[in-house]
Amino acid sequence: MADKEAGEEQKKSGGGLLPIINLVLLVLVLAVGGFIAWKMMSMEQPSEAPKTAAVQQTDETAIPEADDESDATPVSMDVDNLTINLADTDRDRYLRVKITLELRSEDAKTKVSEKMVGIKDLLISTISGKKFSEIRTPQGKYELKMDLIYRINRLVGGKPVKKLYFSDFVSQ
């Protein structure tokens, strides 16, 4: 008889803990769900159309391709093949790249030819500071192109470089 009473006590005391745990978990899930719903509802909804004036075009906001108002035919100029070590620290990576510059005119080609040694140094310095993860995506390549165009134009003076193309782009 004593065994039956002890067994009944164990059933009563052990069965009371499981519903409490379930209740705590239910309250926790409801609280998290409520918080997420509150955050979603409190997010700002986009208004119809902004009532601001258009940005005035300056040298900083201008797109390089949009600046070309000259009637001169563009001139292409190849830069030698460059093999450049990348800035990855986990393993040795390098990039073999061939760049073609689209210049605005023959005068621009003359200016760029005079500064070719500095341009090659600039290309090596800029690209060697990049990691493989930064330049492997199309967006990364585009940002690299825009950065190189900007830097070359600053080095040469004016805006002789209209576009920059990667004729060869191999990384390892």
MARVODO-847131 format. One record per residue: x, y, z of N, C-alpha, C, O in turn. Coordinates in steps of 0.1 Angstrom, whole numbers, plus 2048, in hexadecimal, padded with zeros to 3 digits. Each point is the difference from the previous one (the first is absolute). Example, Ala and Ser with C-alpha at 12.3 -4.5 7.8 and 13.67 -1.06 7.14 Angstrom:
  n_c1  n_c2  n_c3  ca_c1  ca_c2  ca_c3  c_c1  c_c2  c_c3  o_c1  o_c2  o_c3
   884   7C7   84E    7F7    80C    800   809   80C   800   80A   800   807
   7F2   80B   7F2    809    80B    800   7F8   80B   808   805   80B   801
% end
This chain:
  n_c1  n_c2  n_c3  ca_c1  ca_c2  ca_c3  c_c1  c_c2  c_c3  o_c1  o_c2  o_c3
   808   7F4   800    7F8    80C    800   809   80D   800   7FC   80A   7FA
   80F   7F5   80D    809    80B    801   806   803   7F2   802   80C   7FC
   800   7E9   7FC    805    802    7F3   7F7   807   7F7   803   808   7F8
   7F0   7F5   809    7F6    807    7F8   7FF   80F   803   7FF   808   7F7
   802   7FB   816    7FF    80E    804   80D   808   7FB   7FE   80C   7FC
   80D   7EE   804    80C    806    7FB   800   802   7F1   804   80A   7FB
   7F6   7ED   7FE    7FF    801    7F2   7F6   80A   7FC   803   807   7F6
   7F3   7FB   811    7F6    80B    7FD   806   80E   803   7FD   809   7F8
   80B   7F8   812    807    80D    803   809   803   7F5   801   80C   7FC
   807   7EB   7FE    809    803    7F5   7F9   804   7F4   804   809   7F9
   7F0   7F1   804    7F9    804    7F4   7FB   80E   801   800   807   7F7
   7FB   7FD   815    7FB    80D    802   80B   80B   7FF   7FE   80A   7FA
   80D   7F3   80D    80B    80A    800   807   801   7F2   803   80C   7FD
   7FF   7EA   7FC    807    800    7F3   7F7   805   7F5   805   807   7F7
   7EF   7F8   80A    7F7    804    7F6   7FD   80F   800   7FB   806   7F6
   808   801   815    7FE    80E    802   80A   809   7F9   7FE   80C   7FD
   80E   7EF   801    80B    808    7FA   7FF   802   7F1   803   80A   7FB
   7F8   7EC   7FE    7FF    800    7F1   7F6   80B   7FC   803   807   7F6
   7F1   7FA   810    7F7    80B    7FC   806   80E   802   7FD   809   7F9
   80B   7F9   812    806    80D    802   80A   803   7F6   800   80C   7FB
   808   7EB   801    80A    802    7F5   7F9   803   7F3   804   809   7F9
   7F1   7F0   804    7F8    803    7F4   7FA   80E   800   800   807   7F6
   7FB   7FD   816    7FB    80D    801   80A   80B   7FE   7FD   80A   7F9
   80F   7F4   80D    80B    80A    7FE   804   801   7F2   802   80B   7FB
   7FF   7EA   7FE    804    800    7F2   7F5   807   7F7   803   807   7F7
   7F1   7F6   80C    7F5    807    7F9   800   80F   802   7FE   807   7F6
   804   7FD   816    800    80F    803   80C   806   7F8   7FF   80B   7FB
   80D   7EE   805    80C    805    7FA   7FE   801   7F0   803   80A   7FA
   7F7   7EC   800    7FD    800    7F2   7F6   80B   7FD   802   807   7F6
   7F4   7FB   812    7F6    80B    7FD   807   80D   802   7FC   80A   7F8
   80D   7F8   811    806    80D    802   809   803   7F4   800   80B   7FC
   808   7EB   800    809    803    7F4   7F7   803   7F4   804   809   7F8
   7F2   7EF   806    7F7    803    7F4   7FA   80D   801   7FE   807   7F6
   7FD   7FD   816    7FA    80E    801   80A   80B   7FE   7FD   80A   7FA
   810   7F4   80A    80A    80A    7FE   803   801   7F1   801   80B   7FB
   800   7EA   7FE    803    801    7F1   7F4   806   7F9   802   808   7F7
   7F2   7F5   80D    7F4    806    7FA   800   80F   803   7FD   808   7F7
   807   7FC   815    800    80F    803   80B   807   7F8   7FD   80B   7FB
   80E   7EF   803    80B    806    7F8   7FC   801   7F2   802   80B   7F9
   7F7   7EB   801    7FB    801    7F2   7F6   80B   7FE   800   807   7F6
   7F7   7FA   814    7F6    80A    7FF   805   80E   802   7FA   80A   7FA
   810   7F8   80E    806    80D    803   809   805   7F5   805   80B   801
   7FF   7ED   7F5    809    804    7F6   7F9   80B   7F8   7F4   7FF   7FD
   814   80B   7FE    7FB    80A    7F8   7FB   7FB   7F2   808   7F9   7FA
   7ED   80B   802    7FB    7FD    7F3   805   80B   7F6   800   80C   804
   805   7F0   7F1    805    80A    7F6   7F4   809   7FC   7F5   7FC   7FD
   80F   811   802    7F6    80A    7FC   7FF   7FF   7F0   807   7F9   7FA
   7EF   80F   801    7FD    7FF    7F2   80D   804   7F8   806   7F8   7F9
   7FE   814   807    80B    805    7F9   807   80B   808   7F9   809   805
   814   7F7   7FC    806    80B    807   7FE   80D   7FA   801   801   7F3
   7FD   809   815    7FD    80E    7FA   80D   808   801   7FF   80C   803
   80C   7EE   7FA    80D    807    800   804   804   7F2   7FC   7F9   7F6
   80C   811   809    805    804    7F3   80B   7F6   7FB   806   7F9   808
   7FC   806   7EB    80A    7F7    7FB   80E   805   804   802   80C   802
   807   7EB   7FF    80E    804    804   807   807   7F4   7FF   7FB   7F5
   807   810   80E    807    807    7F5   80D   7F8   7FD   807   7FB   809
   7FC   805   7EA    80C    7F9    7FC   80D   808   803   801   80B   7FB
   808   7EF   80C    80D    805    802   80A   7F6   7FC   7FD   7F5   7FB
   810   80F   807    80B    7F6    7FD   7FF   7F3   808   803   7F6   7FC
   7F8   80C   811    7FF    7F4    809   7F4   7F7   7FC   800   7F4   803
   7F5   812   7F8    7F4    7F8    7FE   7FF   7FC   7F1   7F6   7F9   7FD
   813   80B   7FB    7FF    7FD    7F1   804   7F2   7FE   809   7FB   806
   7F0   7FF   7F0    804    7F2    7FC   80A   802   7F4   7FD   808   7F7
   80E   7F1   80A    80A    803    7F6   7FB   7FF   7F1   804   808   7F8
   7F3   7EE   805    7FC    7FE    7F3   7F6   80C   7FB   7FF   803   7F5
   7FB   804   815    7F7    80A    7FD   806   80D   7FD   7FA   809   7FA
   813   7F9   809    807    80C    7FE   805   802   7F2   803   80C   7FC
   7FD   7EA   7FC    806    801    7F3   7F7   808   7F6   7F6   7FB   7FB
   80E   812   803    7F9    808    7F7   808   803   7F3   7FB   807   7F7
   811   7F3   808    808    803    7F5   7FC   7F7   7F4   7FA   7F5   802
   809   810   7F2    7FC    7F8    7F4   80C   7F7   7FB   7FF   7F9   7F6
   80C   807   812    80C    7F9    7FC   7FD   7F1   802   7F8   7FC   809
   80D   7FC   7EE    7FE    7F1    801   809   7FB   80B   80B   804   801
   7EF   7F3   807    808    7FA    80A   80C   7F8   7FB   7FF   7FA   7F5
   80C   805   813    80C    7F9    7FC   803   7F5   80A   7FF   803   80C
   804   7F1   7F0    804    7F6    809   80F   7FF   802   808   803   7F7
   7FB   7F9   816    80F    7FF    803   801   7F4   809   7FA   7FF   80B
   80F   7F8   7F2    802    7F4    808   80B   803   80A   80A   806   7FD
   7F4   7F4   80F    80A    801    80A   806   7F1   801   7F9   7F7   7FE
   814   808   804    806    7F3    7FF   7FA   7F7   80A   7F9   804   80A
   809   7EF   7F4    7FB    7F6    80A   807   802   80D   80C   803   801
   7EC   7FD   80A    805    802    80D   7FD   7F4   809   7F5   7FB   7FF
   815   800   808    7FE    7F5    80A   802   806   80E   80B   805   803
   7EB   7FB   805    800    808    80D   7FC   7F6   80B   7F6   7F9   7FF
   812   808   80C    7FC    7F9    80C   7F5   807   807   800   80C   801
   7F6   7EC   804    7F4    806    807   803   801   80F   80A   7FA   804
   7EE   80D   803    802    802    80E   7FB   7F5   809   7FF   803   80C
   7FD   7F2   7EF    7FC    7F5    809   80B   7FB   809   80B   7FE   7FB
   7F1   800   812    80A    7FC    809   7FF   7F1   803   80A   7FA   804
   7EB   800   7F9    7FE    7F1    803   808   7F8   7F6   804   7F5   804
   7FD   80F   7F0    808    7F8    7F6   805   80A   7F5   7FB   80B   7FE
   80F   7F1   7FB    805    808    7F5   7F7   800   7F4   7FD   7F5   7FB
   7FF   817   801    7F7    801    7F4   806   80B   7F7   806   809   805
   7F8   7F5   7EE    805    80A    7F7   7F5   802   7F5   7F8   7F7   7FE
   80A   814   7FB    7F6    803    7F6   808   804   7F3   809   808   801
   7F4   7F2   7F4    806    803    7F4   7F5   808   7F8   7F5   7FB   7FE
   80E   811   7FF    7F6    809    7FA   806   807   7F4   80C   805   800
   7EC   7FD   7F6    803    808    7F4   7F5   80B   7FF   7F4   7FC   800
   810   810   7FF    7F7    80B    801   801   808   7F3   80A   802   7FA
   7EA   801   801    7FF    809    7F4   7F9   80D   804   7F5   7FF   806
   811   80C   7F7    7FA    80D    803   7F9   806   7F4   806   7FF   7F5
   7EE   806   80D    7F9    807    7F5   802   80F   803   7FB   805   80A
   80C   802   7EE    804    80E    802   7F7   809   7F8   7FA   7FB   7F6
   805   811   80E    7F6    809    7F9   805   805   7F3   7F8   803   7F7
   815   7FE   807    806    806    7F3   80E   7FC   7FF   806   7FA   808
   800   80A   7EC    80E    7FE    7FE   809   808   80A   80A   7FB   804
   7F1   811   7FF    807    808    80A   801   7F9   80E   80A   800   806
   7EB   7FA   7FD    7FF    7F8    80D   80A   7F4   7FF   806   7FD   80A
   7FB   7FD   7EA    809    7F5    7FF   80F   804   802   808   7F9   806
   7FB   813   7F5    80D    806    802   803   802   80F   80B   7FD   805
   7EB   809   802    802    803    80E   802   7F3   808   808   7FF   809
   7F0   7F7   7F4    801    7F3    807   80D   7F9   7FD   806   7FA   809
   7FE   807   7EA    80D    7F9    7FD   80C   806   808   809   7F9   803
   7F6   814   7FF    80B    807    807   801   7FB   80F   80A   800   806
   7EA   7FD   7FF    7FF    7FC    80E   7FF   7F1   802   7FC   7FB   80B
   807   7FD   7EB    7FE    7F1    801   807   7F9   80B   7FB   7F7   806
   811   80E   7FD    808    7F9    80B   7F8   803   80E   7FF   7F7   808
   7FD   815   7FA    7F8    803    80C   7F3   7F9   800   7FB   7FC   80B
   7FE   802   7E9    7F4    7F9    800   802   7F1   804   7F8   7FB   807
   812   7FF   7F3    803    7F2    804   802   7FF   80F   7FB   7F6   806
   80D   813   7FF    803    800    80F   7F3   801   808   7FD   7F9   80A
   7FA   810   7F1    7F3    803    807   7F7   7F3   7FF   7FA   7FC   80A
   806   7FD   7EA    7F8    7F4    7FF   805   7F5   809   7F8   7FA   807
   815   804   7FA    806    7F6    808   7FD   803   80F   7FC   7F8   808
   806   815   7FC    7FE    804    80E   7F1   7FE   804   7FD   7FB   80B
   7FA   809   7EC    7F2    800    803   7FB   7F1   801   7F9   7FC   809
   80A   7FC   7ED    7FB    7F3    7FF   807   7F7   80B   7F9   7F7   805
   813   80B   7FE    807    7F8    80A   7FA   802   80E   802   7F8   809
   7F7   813   7F9    7FA    803    80D   7F2   7F9   801   7FA   801   80B
   801   7F9   7EB    7F3    7F9    800   802   7F2   804   80A   7F9   7FD
   7EB   801   809    800    7F2    803   7F7   7F9   7F5   7F9   807   7F9
   80A   7EC   805    7F9    7F9    7F6   7F1   801   802   7F8   801   7F6
   803   7FE   816    7F2    801    803   7F9   80D   7FC   7F4   801   7FD
   814   80A   802    7FB    80D    7FC   7FF   801   7F1   7F7   808   7FB
   811   7F1   7FD    800    802    7F2   7FA   7F4   7F8   800   800   7F3
   7FC   7F5   813    7FB    7F5    7F9   7F2   801   7FB   7FC   7F9   7F6
   7FC   810   810    7F2    801    7FC   7FF   80B   7F4   809   808   7FF
   7EC   7F8   7FA    7FF    80A    7F5   7FF   80E   807   806   80A   7FA
   7F4   7F7   811    7FF    80D    807   80E   805   804   804   80C   7FF
   804   7EB   806    80E    803    804   809   804   7F4   808   809   801
   7F6   7F0   7F4    807    804    7F4   7FC   80E   7FB   808   808   7FC
   7EB   7FB   804    7FB    80D    7FC   806   80B   809   804   80B   7FC
   7FC   7F3   812    805    80A    809   80F   802   7FE   805   80B   801
   802   7EA   7FC    80E    801    7FD   802   808   7F3   809   809   800
   7EF   7F5   7F6    801    808    7F3   7FE   80F   803   808   808   7FC
   7EE   7FB   80C    7FC    80E    802   80C   806   809   803   80C   7FD
   802   7ED   80C    80B    805    808   80C   803   7F8   807   80A   801
   7FD   7EC   7F6    80B    802    7F7   7FF   80C   7F6   809   808   7FE
   7EB   7F9   7FD    7FD    80C    7F7   802   80D   807   807   809   7FB
   7F4   7F8   811    801    80C    808   80E   803   803   805   80B   7FF
   803   7EB   805    80E    802    804   809   803   7F4   808   809   801
   7F5   7F1   7F4    808    803    7F4   7FD   80E   7FB   80A   807   7FD
   7EA   7FD   803    7FC    80D    7FC   806   80B   809   804   80A   7FB
   7FD   7F3   812    806    809    809   80F   801   7FE   806   80B   800
   800   7EA   7FD    80F    800    7FD   803   807   7F3   80A   808   800
   7EF   7F6   7F6    803    806    7F3   7FB   80F   800   807   808   7FA
   7EE   7FA   80C    7FB    80E    800   7F5   801   7F6   801   7FC   7F4
   7F3   809   810    7F5    800    7F8   7F8   7F3   800   801   7F9   80A
   7F8   804   7EB    7F9    7F4    7FF   803   7F9   7F3   7F7   7FF   7F8
   815   7FD   806    804    7FA    7F3   7FA   7F1   7FE   7FD   7FC   7F5
   801   7FD   816    7FC    7F2    800   7F0   800   800   7FA   805   80A
   801   7F6   7EC    7F1    7FF    7FF   7FB   7F3   807   7F7   800   808
   80F   7F5   7F4    7FC    7F3    805   80D   7F8   802   80A   802   7FA
   7F4   7F3   80E    80B    7F7    802   7FA   7F2   7FF   7F6   7FD   805
   811   7FB   7F3    7FC    7F2    7FE   80A   7F6   804   80C   803   7FF
   7F0   7F2   807    809    7F5    803   800   7F7   7F5   7F6   7F9   7FD
   815   806   7FB    801    7F7    7F5   803   7F2   804   7FC   7F6   7FA
   80B   809   812    803    7F3    805   800   802   80F   805   80A   806
   7F5   7ED   801    7FE    801    80F   801   7F2   806   7F5   7F9   801
   816   802   803    802    7F3    805   806   801   80E   80B   806   801
   7EF   7F3   808    805    800    80E   802   7F2   804   7FA   7F7   7FC
   810   808   80D    803    7F2    805   804   802   80F   803   7F6   806
% end
